[in-house]
């Protein structure tokens, strides 16, 4: 069965999100090694959490490519969580709209793709099997 172009785009965006999170993980590790962190324990714990997010994102991308229904649910959760973070990025003393828009644009794109007819039916099929 030939996979639709929307699936390739969906997996590409999700994979790019995982790669972006991996870059933040690398920066965190470099800061720990370089001794630039005030609290080693807190930084290490945060990097462990970020590493888990990287693994989760990769598993979502792989699951979407393999048309697993759980990956659709997980991706929808991931995108809505990013939208919540984006919303908060526009507020407060440390507001950074660039971060907000960098989270909103791919999240909305993924959610829109997720509910297109070809992808919705392909990812739903796993439940019926």
N, C-alpha and C positions, 0 to 999 in steps of 0.2 A: 504494500500500500504506500502510495506517495504521500508524504506529509505536506500539509499546506504551508505556504509562505508565511502566514501569520504565526505558525508555530516556530519557525526559524527566527523570526523577529522577536517573539516572546522569549525564547531561550537566550538569544543574544543580549537582550536588555537585562534579563535576570542574571546572566553571567557577568555582564559589565558591572552590575550592582555589587555582586560578590567580589569582583576584582577591586572595586573602589574600597570596599570594606577591608580587603586584604592589604591595600596600600596603607590605610590607617593603622592596621596591625603592625606592619613593617616599621612605620614611623614610631609607634609606641615602643617596639623592641629596640630600635636604634637609640631612642631617648633613655631607655633603661641602661643599655650598654654604655652609653656616653655619660651616664651619671647626671643627667639633666632633670631627673624626677625628684620631687621633694619627698615622696613616700614610695619606697620600693615595693612594699606589700600592696598598697592600693593600686599602683601602676601594673604590677604583675597580675592582680586579680582582674583589673579592667582588660588587660591584654588577653587573658584567658577567656573572658566573656566575648571579646571581639573575635577571637579565634573560633569560638563556638558558632558565632554568627556567620563567619566565612564558610565553615563546614555546612551549616544549614543552607546557606544560599547555593552552594555547589550541589547539594543533594536536591534542592528544589529544581535547579536547572536540569539536572540529570533526569529527575522524575518527570518533569514536563516533556522532555525529549522522548522519554519512553512511554508517554501518554498515561501516566499513573494518576488516578483521581485524587489521591492524597496530596499530590504535588500542587494541584489546583487550589485546594483548601489552604494549604500551607502558604502558597504564594499570595493568595488573597489576604491572609492574615498579615504577612510580611509587608505588603503594600499599604494596608490600612494603618499599620504601626508607623510606617514611614510618613504617611500623611499627618498623623498626630504629631510626630516630631517636627515636621515641616511647619505646621501651624504654630507651634511654640517658637520656632526660629524667627518668626516675625515680631515677637513680643519681648518686652523686658529690656533691661540695661544692656545685655549682651546680644541683642537682636542682630541677626545676620540674614537678610533677605536672600543673599546668594545661596546660602545653604538650604533655605526653604524652597527656593525654585529648583535647585538641583535635586531635591527629593520629590517635589510635586510632579515634575515633568515625566520622569520615568514611571512613577507610581500610577499616574493617570493613564499613561500609554499601556502599561501592563494590564491594568484593570479593564480598560476598553478592549484590548485584544482578547482577554480571558472570556469576555462575554460575546465575542463574535460567534456567529452560528457554527462555522466549521470547528473552531476550537472547543466551544461548549459541548458540542455533540461528541467530539473525539475523546475529551477528558471525562465525560460522563459515562462513556461506554464501559470503562473499567468496573464500575459499580454493578453493571448488569451481567458481567461475565461470571 
